[in-house]
């Protein structure tokens, strides 16, 4: 009886520790270059995380978007801001940071202005000044880093995030599951 109780207790403690560690993924993450951000958020869909430091005086947003669970090598991930702050149609008009991960190399990062639902995330300028854009891959996680200059007075923004397959090195449509369609929210930067 005591042996069974000890085993049950061990399993329960292990489950609690695992659950606790998974629920704190954002707060406990250490970047390989030891970069530190003042805020972070475990995003509610698609195993994604946002880390940021926002300087309201300069309107500079220094950010890292992390997307885990990318096991295939030919995938894309994206994080975007909708400048209209419209949560209902967040995708159209969104200004995206995209990372393409093809087999045999590091992810390539670029910007894309999304004009409609049938986008292929074509490389192009976005409406925000941007610097230090880069992407990395560690195991099954792709990270996008950048510094964006937002309009003065910005304290909230509508952002969205996605992942999808590549078709001949071009981003193809993401899945239309509930998680994909709900991968957007309003974010308080402060």
Number of C-alpha atoms within 10 A of each C-alpha: 6 7 8 9 10 11 12 12 12 12 12 12 12 12 12 12 12 11 11 11 13 12 12 12 16 19 15 10 13 11 11 7 6 8 8 14 16 11 15 19 16 17 19 13 16 16 15 23 22 20 20 20 18 22 13 16 9 12 16 19 18 20 22 25 24 25 24 17 12 20 10 12 16 20 23 27 27 26 25 24 24 23 18 13 17 18 15 10 13 21 25 18 21 26 25 27 27 28 28 26 25 17 11 8 10 15 24 17 22 21 22 21 23 22 14 12 11 10 15 16 22 14 15 12 14 17 17 14 12 18 12 10 19 17 23 17 19 11 10 12 15 25 23 25 21 18 19 19 18 20 15 11 10 16 14 12 19 21 23 24 28 23 22 18 20 19 12 9 13 15 22 18 17 15 13 9 8 9 14 17 15 15 18 25 19 16 12 10 16 12
